[in-house]
Amino acid sequence: MEQSFITANGQPVNLNLPCTLEEFLVAQKLLPRSVVVEHNGDAVAPSEFARRALALGDRLEIVKIVAGG
């Protein structure tokens, strides 16, 4: 594995590559079904998280889904 950086919500994050989006979310203690993710400007369906590979320099925007009334 290679140590690399991506940007998540404007902050550099160190991670081991290869890594999927789902693995990254779990490592960040985020439940994959509780977030909405944009990867390099493209919205990613939760069903794609396990197949979406991250690469050096990628940019993520992650928003937590909050339920309530």
mmCIF file as gemmi writes it, N, C-alpha and C atoms, coordinates in Angstrom:
data_model
loop_
_atom_site.group_PDB
_atom_site.id
_atom_site.type_symbol
_atom_site.label_atom_id
_atom_site.label_alt_id
_atom_site.label_comp_id
_atom_site.label_asym_id
_atom_site.label_entity_id
_atom_site.label_seq_id
_atom_site.pdbx_PDB_ins_code
_atom_site.Cartn_x
_atom_site.Cartn_y
_atom_site.Cartn_z
_atom_site.occupancy
_atom_site.B_iso_or_equiv
_atom_site.pdbx_formal_charge
_atom_site.auth_seq_id
_atom_site.auth_asym_id
_atom_site.pdbx_PDB_model_num
ATOM 1 N N . MET Axp A 1 ? 0.834 -1.188 0 1 0 ? 1 A 1
ATOM 2 C CA . MET Axp A 1 ? 0 0 0 1 0 ? 1 A 1
ATOM 3 C C . MET Axp A 1 ? 0.876 1.248 0 1 0 ? 1 A 1
ATOM 4 N N . GLU Axp A 2 ? 0.372 2.275 -0.617 1 0 ? 2 A 1
ATOM 5 C CA . GLU Axp A 2 ? 1.116 3.519 -0.764 1 0 ? 2 A 1
ATOM 6 C C . GLU Axp A 2 ? 0.374 4.621 -0.017 1 0 ? 2 A 1
ATOM 7 N N . GLN Axp A 3 ? 1.087 5.399 0.801 1 0 ? 3 A 1
ATOM 8 C CA . GLN Axp A 3 ? 0.49 6.533 1.499 1 0 ? 3 A 1
ATOM 9 C C . GLN Axp A 3 ? 0.26 7.66 0.495 1 0 ? 3 A 1
ATOM 10 N N . SER Axp A 4 ? -0.95 8.197 0.497 1 0 ? 4 A 1
ATOM 11 C CA . SER Axp A 4 ? -1.289 9.256 -0.444 1 0 ? 4 A 1
ATOM 12 C C . SER Axp A 4 ? -2.266 10.222 0.206 1 0 ? 4 A 1
ATOM 13 N N . PHE Axp A 5 ? -2.459 11.351 -0.448 1 0 ? 5 A 1
ATOM 14 C CA . PHE Axp A 5 ? -3.4 12.345 0.043 1 0 ? 5 A 1
ATOM 15 C C . PHE Axp A 5 ? -4.514 12.569 -0.966 1 0 ? 5 A 1
ATOM 16 N N . ILE Axp A 6 ? -5.709 12.738 -0.426 1 0 ? 6 A 1
ATOM 17 C CA . ILE Axp A 6 ? -6.832 13.229 -1.2 1 0 ? 6 A 1
ATOM 18 C C . ILE Axp A 6 ? -7.357 14.441 -0.44 1 0 ? 6 A 1
ATOM 19 N N . THR Axp A 7 ? -8.309 15.144 -1.019 1 0 ? 7 A 1
ATOM 20 C CA . THR Axp A 7 ? -8.928 16.277 -0.344 1 0 ? 7 A 1
ATOM 21 C C . THR Axp A 7 ? -10.377 15.927 -0.062 1 0 ? 7 A 1
ATOM 22 N N . ALA Axp A 8 ? -10.764 16.031 1.209 1 0 ? 8 A 1
ATOM 23 C CA . ALA Axp A 8 ? -12.147 15.754 1.612 1 0 ? 8 A 1
ATOM 24 C C . ALA Axp A 8 ? -12.683 16.999 2.309 1 0 ? 8 A 1
ATOM 25 N N . ASN Axp A 9 ? -13.738 17.56 1.739 1 0 ? 9 A 1
ATOM 26 C CA . ASN Axp A 9 ? -14.347 18.79 2.278 1 0 ? 9 A 1
ATOM 27 C C . ASN Axp A 9 ? -13.298 19.888 2.48 1 0 ? 9 A 1
ATOM 28 N N . GLY Axp A 10 ? -12.39 20.017 1.51 1 0 ? 10 A 1
ATOM 29 C CA . GLY Axp A 10 ? -11.399 21.082 1.524 1 0 ? 10 A 1
ATOM 30 C C . GLY Axp A 10 ? -10.177 20.817 2.379 1 0 ? 10 A 1
ATOM 31 N N . GLN Axp A 11 ? -10.111 19.657 3.043 1 0 ? 11 A 1
ATOM 32 C CA . GLN Axp A 11 ? -8.99 19.334 3.927 1 0 ? 11 A 1
ATOM 33 C C . GLN Axp A 11 ? -8.196 18.151 3.369 1 0 ? 11 A 1
ATOM 34 N N . PRO Axp A 12 ? -6.851 18.213 3.426 1 0 ? 12 A 1
ATOM 35 C CA . PRO Axp A 12 ? -6.066 17.056 2.994 1 0 ? 12 A 1
ATOM 36 C C . PRO Axp A 12 ? -6.248 15.901 3.969 1 0 ? 12 A 1
ATOM 37 N N . VAL Axp A 13 ? -6.401 14.702 3.427 1 0 ? 13 A 1
ATOM 38 C CA . VAL Axp A 13 ? -6.566 13.493 4.235 1 0 ? 13 A 1
ATOM 39 C C . VAL Axp A 13 ? -5.587 12.45 3.723 1 0 ? 13 A 1
ATOM 40 N N . ASN Axp A 14 ? -4.831 11.871 4.639 1 0 ? 14 A 1
ATOM 41 C CA . ASN Axp A 14 ? -3.883 10.827 4.299 1 0 ? 14 A 1
ATOM 42 C C . ASN Axp A 14 ? -4.611 9.489 4.256 1 0 ? 14 A 1
ATOM 43 N N . LEU Axp A 15 ? -4.344 8.667 3.256 1 0 ? 15 A 1
ATOM 44 C CA . LEU Axp A 15 ? -4.941 7.344 3.197 1 0 ? 15 A 1
ATOM 45 C C . LEU Axp A 15 ? -4.014 6.388 2.484 1 0 ? 15 A 1
ATOM 46 N N . ASN Axp A 16 ? -4.283 5.116 2.664 1 0 ? 16 A 1
ATOM 47 C CA . ASN Axp A 16 ? -3.514 4.071 1.99 1 0 ? 16 A 1
ATOM 48 C C . ASN Axp A 16 ? -4.225 3.683 0.704 1 0 ? 16 A 1
ATOM 49 N N . LEU Axp A 17 ? -3.493 3.734 -0.404 1 0 ? 17 A 1
ATOM 50 C CA . LEU Axp A 17 ? -4.046 3.313 -1.69 1 0 ? 17 A 1
ATOM 51 C C . LEU Axp A 17 ? -3.498 1.942 -2.027 1 0 ? 17 A 1
ATOM 52 N N . PRO Axp A 18 ? -4.225 1.086 -2.698 1 0 ? 18 A 1
ATOM 53 C CA . PRO Axp A 18 ? -5.572 1.317 -3.225 1 0 ? 18 A 1
ATOM 54 C C . PRO Axp A 18 ? -6.623 1.336 -2.122 1 0 ? 18 A 1
ATOM 55 N N . CYS Axp A 19 ? -7.696 2.087 -2.402 1 0 ? 19 A 1
ATOM 56 C CA . CYS Axp A 19 ? -8.766 2.264 -1.432 1 0 ? 19 A 1
ATOM 57 C C . CYS Axp A 19 ? -10.046 2.601 -2.195 1 0 ? 19 A 1
ATOM 58 N N . THR Axp A 20 ? -11.151 2.009 -1.769 1 0 ? 20 A 1
ATOM 59 C CA . THR Axp A 20 ? -12.441 2.357 -2.368 1 0 ? 20 A 1
ATOM 60 C C . THR Axp A 20 ? -13.08 3.484 -1.56 1 0 ? 20 A 1
ATOM 61 N N . LEU Axp A 21 ? -14.047 4.12 -2.137 1 0 ? 21 A 1
ATOM 62 C CA . LEU Axp A 21 ? -14.779 5.168 -1.445 1 0 ? 21 A 1
ATOM 63 C C . LEU Axp A 21 ? -15.414 4.614 -0.169 1 0 ? 21 A 1
ATOM 64 N N . GLU Axp A 22 ? -15.98 3.421 -0.246 1 0 ? 22 A 1
ATOM 65 C CA . GLU Axp A 22 ? -16.596 2.816 0.934 1 0 ? 22 A 1
ATOM 66 C C . GLU Axp A 22 ? -15.56 2.582 2.038 1 0 ? 22 A 1
ATOM 67 N N . GLU Axp A 23 ? -14.386 2.065 1.697 1 0 ? 23 A 1
ATOM 68 C CA . GLU Axp A 23 ? -13.333 1.851 2.685 1 0 ? 23 A 1
ATOM 69 C C . GLU Axp A 23 ? -12.906 3.172 3.325 1 0 ? 23 A 1
ATOM 70 N N . PHE Axp A 24 ? -12.813 4.207 2.514 1 0 ? 24 A 1
ATOM 71 C CA . PHE Axp A 24 ? -12.446 5.525 3.034 1 0 ? 24 A 1
ATOM 72 C C . PHE Axp A 24 ? -13.487 6.028 4.031 1 0 ? 24 A 1
ATOM 73 N N . LEU Axp A 25 ? -14.764 5.924 3.671 1 0 ? 25 A 1
ATOM 74 C CA . LEU Axp A 25 ? -15.83 6.399 4.558 1 0 ? 25 A 1
ATOM 75 C C . LEU Axp A 25 ? -15.803 5.66 5.894 1 0 ? 25 A 1
ATOM 76 N N . VAL Axp A 26 ? -15.654 4.349 5.852 1 0 ? 26 A 1
ATOM 77 C CA . VAL Axp A 26 ? -15.603 3.548 7.078 1 0 ? 26 A 1
ATOM 78 C C . VAL Axp A 26 ? -14.389 3.962 7.917 1 0 ? 26 A 1
ATOM 79 N N . ALA Axp A 27 ? -13.244 4.183 7.28 1 0 ? 27 A 1
ATOM 80 C CA . ALA Axp A 27 ? -12.037 4.606 7.998 1 0 ? 27 A 1
ATOM 81 C C . ALA Axp A 27 ? -12.23 5.965 8.671 1 0 ? 27 A 1
ATOM 82 N N . GLN Axp A 28 ? -13.101 6.798 8.092 1 0 ? 28 A 1
ATOM 83 C CA . GLN Axp A 28 ? -13.397 8.111 8.659 1 0 ? 28 A 1
ATOM 84 C C . GLN Axp A 28 ? -14.551 8.047 9.672 1 0 ? 28 A 1
ATOM 85 N N . LYS Axp A 29 ? -14.978 6.831 9.985 1 0 ? 29 A 1
ATOM 86 C CA . LYS Axp A 29 ? -16.08 6.584 10.922 1 0 ? 29 A 1
ATOM 87 C C . LYS Axp A 29 ? -17.401 7.191 10.449 1 0 ? 29 A 1
ATOM 88 N N . LEU Axp A 30 ? -17.611 7.108 9.133 1 0 ? 30 A 1
ATOM 89 C CA . LEU Axp A 30 ? -18.86 7.554 8.522 1 0 ? 30 A 1
ATOM 90 C C . LEU Axp A 30 ? -19.593 6.343 7.981 1 0 ? 30 A 1
ATOM 91 N N . LEU Axp A 31 ? -20.871 6.226 8.292 1 0 ? 31 A 1
ATOM 92 C CA . LEU Axp A 31 ? -21.666 5.137 7.741 1 0 ? 31 A 1
ATOM 93 C C . LEU Axp A 31 ? -21.967 5.461 6.282 1 0 ? 31 A 1
ATOM 94 N N . PRO Axp A 32 ? -21.611 4.573 5.362 1 0 ? 32 A 1
ATOM 95 C CA . PRO Axp A 32 ? -21.824 4.867 3.94 1 0 ? 32 A 1
ATOM 96 C C . PRO Axp A 32 ? -23.271 5.246 3.595 1 0 ? 32 A 1
ATOM 97 N N . ARG Axp A 33 ? -24.248 4.683 4.294 1 0 ? 33 A 1
ATOM 98 C CA . ARG Axp A 33 ? -25.644 5.008 3.977 1 0 ? 33 A 1
ATOM 99 C C . ARG Axp A 33 ? -26.124 6.302 4.635 1 0 ? 33 A 1
ATOM 100 N N . SER Axp A 34 ? -25.228 6.976 5.393 1 0 ? 34 A 1
ATOM 101 C CA . SER Axp A 34 ? -25.64 8.203 6.078 1 0 ? 34 A 1
ATOM 102 C C . SER Axp A 34 ? -25.021 9.456 5.462 1 0 ? 34 A 1
ATOM 103 N N . VAL Axp A 35 ? -24.418 9.294 4.268 1 0 ? 35 A 1
ATOM 104 C CA . VAL Axp A 35 ? -23.765 10.437 3.63 1 0 ? 35 A 1
ATOM 105 C C . VAL Axp A 35 ? -24.119 10.527 2.144 1 0 ? 35 A 1
ATOM 106 N N . VAL Axp A 36 ? -23.957 11.73 1.631 1 0 ? 36 A 1
ATOM 107 C CA . VAL Axp A 36 ? -24.044 11.991 0.192 1 0 ? 36 A 1
ATOM 108 C C . VAL Axp A 36 ? -22.633 12.403 -0.22 1 0 ? 36 A 1
ATOM 109 N N . VAL Axp A 37 ? -22.132 11.824 -1.329 1 0 ? 37 A 1
ATOM 110 C CA . VAL Axp A 37 ? -20.74 12.059 -1.712 1 0 ? 37 A 1
ATOM 111 C C . VAL Axp A 37 ? -20.642 12.546 -3.155 1 0 ? 37 A 1
ATOM 112 N N . GLU Axp A 38 ? -19.782 13.547 -3.334 1 0 ? 38 A 1
ATOM 113 C CA . GLU Axp A 38 ? -19.395 14.015 -4.663 1 0 ? 38 A 1
ATOM 114 C C . GLU Axp A 38 ? -17.91 13.696 -4.814 1 0 ? 38 A 1
ATOM 115 N N . HIS Axp A 39 ? -17.562 12.979 -5.877 1 0 ? 39 A 1
ATOM 116 C CA . HIS Axp A 39 ? -16.178 12.556 -6.142 1 0 ? 39 A 1
ATOM 117 C C . HIS Axp A 39 ? -15.698 13.251 -7.4 1 0 ? 39 A 1
ATOM 118 N N . ASN Axp A 40 ? -14.742 14.148 -7.252 1 0 ? 40 A 1
ATOM 119 C CA . ASN Axp A 40 ? -14.213 14.918 -8.394 1 0 ? 40 A 1
ATOM 120 C C . ASN Axp A 40 ? -15.32 15.59 -9.189 1 0 ? 40 A 1
ATOM 121 N N . GLY Axp A 41 ? -16.316 16.12 -8.456 1 0 ? 41 A 1
ATOM 122 C CA . GLY Axp A 41 ? -17.392 16.872 -9.1 1 0 ? 41 A 1
ATOM 123 C C . GLY Axp A 41 ? -18.581 16.052 -9.539 1 0 ? 41 A 1
ATOM 124 N N . ASP Axp A 42 ? -18.519 14.726 -9.408 1 0 ? 42 A 1
ATOM 125 C CA . ASP Axp A 42 ? -19.619 13.862 -9.822 1 0 ? 42 A 1
ATOM 126 C C . ASP Axp A 42 ? -20.302 13.259 -8.604 1 0 ? 42 A 1
ATOM 127 N N . ALA Axp A 43 ? -21.637 13.351 -8.553 1 0 ? 43 A 1
ATOM 128 C CA . ALA Axp A 43 ? -22.389 12.703 -7.477 1 0 ? 43 A 1
ATOM 129 C C . ALA Axp A 43 ? -22.231 11.192 -7.613 1 0 ? 43 A 1
ATOM 130 N N . VAL Axp A 44 ? -22.066 10.513 -6.48 1 0 ? 44 A 1
ATOM 131 C CA . VAL Axp A 44 ? -21.866 9.065 -6.484 1 0 ? 44 A 1
ATOM 132 C C . VAL Axp A 44 ? -23.024 8.403 -5.754 1 0 ? 44 A 1
ATOM 133 N N . ALA Axp A 45 ? -23.676 7.452 -6.413 1 0 ? 45 A 1
ATOM 134 C CA . ALA Axp A 45 ? -24.765 6.7 -5.786 1 0 ? 45 A 1
ATOM 135 C C . ALA Axp A 45 ? -24.176 5.783 -4.718 1 0 ? 45 A 1
ATOM 136 N N . PRO Axp A 46 ? -24.862 5.62 -3.592 1 0 ? 46 A 1
ATOM 137 C CA . PRO Axp A 46 ? -24.361 4.721 -2.545 1 0 ? 46 A 1
ATOM 138 C C . PRO Axp A 46 ? -24.046 3.317 -3.056 1 0 ? 46 A 1
ATOM 139 N N . SER Axp A 47 ? -24.768 2.85 -4.047 1 0 ? 47 A 1
ATOM 140 C CA . SER Axp A 47 ? -24.512 1.52 -4.602 1 0 ? 47 A 1
ATOM 141 C C . SER Axp A 47 ? -23.145 1.433 -5.29 1 0 ? 47 A 1
ATOM 142 N N . GLU Axp A 48 ? -22.537 2.587 -5.611 1 0 ? 48 A 1
ATOM 143 C CA . GLU Axp A 48 ? -21.23 2.626 -6.276 1 0 ? 48 A 1
ATOM 144 C C . GLU Axp A 48 ? -20.065 2.762 -5.301 1 0 ? 48 A 1
ATOM 145 N N . PHE Axp A 49 ? -20.323 3.045 -4.025 1 0 ? 49 A 1
ATOM 146 C CA . PHE Axp A 49 ? -19.246 3.318 -3.068 1 0 ? 49 A 1
ATOM 147 C C . PHE Axp A 49 ? -18.209 2.194 -3.018 1 0 ? 49 A 1
ATOM 148 N N . ALA Axp A 50 ? -18.66 0.936 -3.025 1 0 ? 50 A 1
ATOM 149 C CA . ALA Axp A 50 ? -17.742 -0.199 -2.896 1 0 ? 50 A 1
ATOM 150 C C . ALA Axp A 50 ? -16.904 -0.407 -4.154 1 0 ? 50 A 1
ATOM 151 N N . ARG Axp A 51 ? -17.352 0.134 -5.298 1 0 ? 51 A 1
ATOM 152 C CA . ARG Axp A 51 ? -16.628 -0.057 -6.564 1 0 ? 51 A 1
ATOM 153 C C . ARG Axp A 51 ? -15.827 1.168 -6.992 1 0 ? 51 A 1
ATOM 154 N N . ARG Axp A 52 ? -16.083 2.306 -6.351 1 0 ? 52 A 1
ATOM 155 C CA . ARG Axp A 52 ? -15.414 3.549 -6.752 1 0 ? 52 A 1
ATOM 156 C C . ARG Axp A 52 ? -14.03 3.63 -6.111 1 0 ? 52 A 1
ATOM 157 N N . ALA Axp A 53 ? -12.99 3.514 -6.931 1 0 ? 53 A 1
ATOM 158 C CA . ALA Axp A 53 ? -11.614 3.57 -6.433 1 0 ? 53 A 1
ATOM 159 C C . ALA Axp A 53 ? -11.165 5.022 -6.295 1 0 ? 53 A 1
ATOM 160 N N . LEU Axp A 54 ? -10.449 5.3 -5.213 1 0 ? 54 A 1
ATOM 161 C CA . LEU Axp A 54 ? -9.882 6.626 -5.003 1 0 ? 54 A 1
ATOM 162 C C . LEU Axp A 54 ? -8.441 6.634 -5.493 1 0 ? 54 A 1
ATOM 163 N N . ALA Axp A 55 ? -7.985 7.809 -5.934 1 0 ? 55 A 1
ATOM 164 C CA . ALA Axp A 55 ? -6.623 7.956 -6.447 1 0 ? 55 A 1
ATOM 165 C C . ALA Axp A 55 ? -6.003 9.225 -5.871 1 0 ? 55 A 1
ATOM 166 N N . LEU Axp A 56 ? -4.692 9.273 -5.908 1 0 ? 56 A 1
ATOM 167 C CA . LEU Axp A 56 ? -3.942 10.425 -5.436 1 0 ? 56 A 1
ATOM 168 C C . LEU Axp A 56 ? -4.513 11.707 -6.035 1 0 ? 56 A 1
ATOM 169 N N . GLY Axp A 57 ? -4.784 12.693 -5.189 1 0 ? 57 A 1
ATOM 170 C CA . GLY Axp A 57 ? -5.257 13.983 -5.665 1 0 ? 57 A 1
ATOM 171 C C . GLY Axp A 57 ? -6.758 14.102 -5.852 1 0 ? 57 A 1
ATOM 172 N N . ASP Axp A 58 ? -7.507 13.028 -5.61 1 0 ? 58 A 1
ATOM 173 C CA . ASP Axp A 58 ? -8.964 13.106 -5.752 1 0 ? 58 A 1
ATOM 174 C C . ASP Axp A 58 ? -9.548 14.113 -4.768 1 0 ? 58 A 1
ATOM 175 N N . ARG Axp A 59 ? -10.721 14.637 -5.132 1 0 ? 59 A 1
ATOM 176 C CA . ARG Axp A 59 ? -11.429 15.585 -4.276 1 0 ? 59 A 1
ATOM 177 C C . ARG Axp A 59 ? -12.797 15.009 -3.94 1 0 ? 59 A 1
ATOM 178 N N . LEU Axp A 60 ? -13.107 14.99 -2.645 1 0 ? 60 A 1
ATOM 179 C CA . LEU Axp A 60 ? -14.408 14.521 -2.174 1 0 ? 60 A 1
ATOM 180 C C . LEU Axp A 60 ? -15.127 15.64 -1.442 1 0 ? 60 A 1
ATOM 181 N N . GLU Axp A 61 ? -16.41 15.702 -1.641 1 0 ? 61 A 1
ATOM 182 C CA . GLU Axp A 61 ? -17.288 16.533 -0.821 1 0 ? 61 A 1
ATOM 183 C C . GLU Axp A 61 ? -18.255 15.564 -0.175 1 0 ? 61 A 1
ATOM 184 N N . ILE Axp A 62 ? -18.299 15.561 1.14 1 0 ? 62 A 1
ATOM 185 C CA . ILE Axp A 62 ? -19.104 14.601 1.892 1 0 ? 62 A 1
ATOM 186 C C . ILE Axp A 62 ? -20.069 15.379 2.779 1 0 ? 62 A 1
ATOM 187 N N . VAL Axp A 63 ? -21.356 15.059 2.657 1 0 ? 63 A 1
ATOM 188 C CA . VAL Axp A 63 ? -22.378 15.712 3.469 1 0 ? 63 A 1
ATOM 189 C C . VAL Axp A 63 ? -23.129 14.636 4.227 1 0 ? 63 A 1
ATOM 190 N N . LYS Axp A 64 ? -23.216 14.799 5.549 1 0 ? 64 A 1
ATOM 191 C CA . LYS Axp A 64 ? -23.973 13.857 6.374 1 0 ? 64 A 1
ATOM 192 C C . LYS Axp A 64 ? -25.453 14.122 6.209 1 0 ? 64 A 1
ATOM 193 N N . ILE Axp A 65 ? -26.214 13.043 6.08 1 0 ? 65 A 1
ATOM 194 C CA . ILE Axp A 65 ? -27.668 13.131 5.991 1 0 ? 65 A 1
ATOM 195 C C . ILE Axp A 65 ? -28.2 13.181 7.416 1 0 ? 65 A 1
ATOM 196 N N . VAL Axp A 66 ? -29.042 14.177 7.678 1 0 ? 66 A 1
ATOM 197 C CA . VAL Axp A 66 ? -29.623 14.331 9.008 1 0 ? 66 A 1
ATOM 198 C C . VAL Axp A 66 ? -31.136 14.204 8.878 1 0 ? 66 A 1
ATOM 199 N N . ALA Axp A 67 ? -31.701 13.248 9.621 1 0 ? 67 A 1
ATOM 200 C CA . ALA Axp A 67 ? -33.155 13.076 9.609 1 0 ? 67 A 1
ATOM 201 C C . ALA Axp A 67 ? -33.739 13.791 10.825 1 0 ? 67 A 1
ATOM 202 N N . GLY Axp A 68 ? -34.921 14.252 10.667 1 0 ? 68 A 1
ATOM 203 C CA . GLY Axp A 68 ? -35.561 14.922 11.784 1 0 ? 68 A 1
ATOM 204 C C . GLY Axp A 68 ? -36.758 15.713 11.309 1 0 ? 68 A 1
ATOM 205 N N . GLY Axp A 69 ? -37.399 16.322 12.233 1 0 ? 69 A 1
ATOM 206 C CA . GLY Axp A 69 ? -38.582 17.05 11.835 1 0 ? 69 A 1
ATOM 207 C C . GLY Axp A 69 ? -38.797 18.296 12.565 1 0 ? 69 A 1
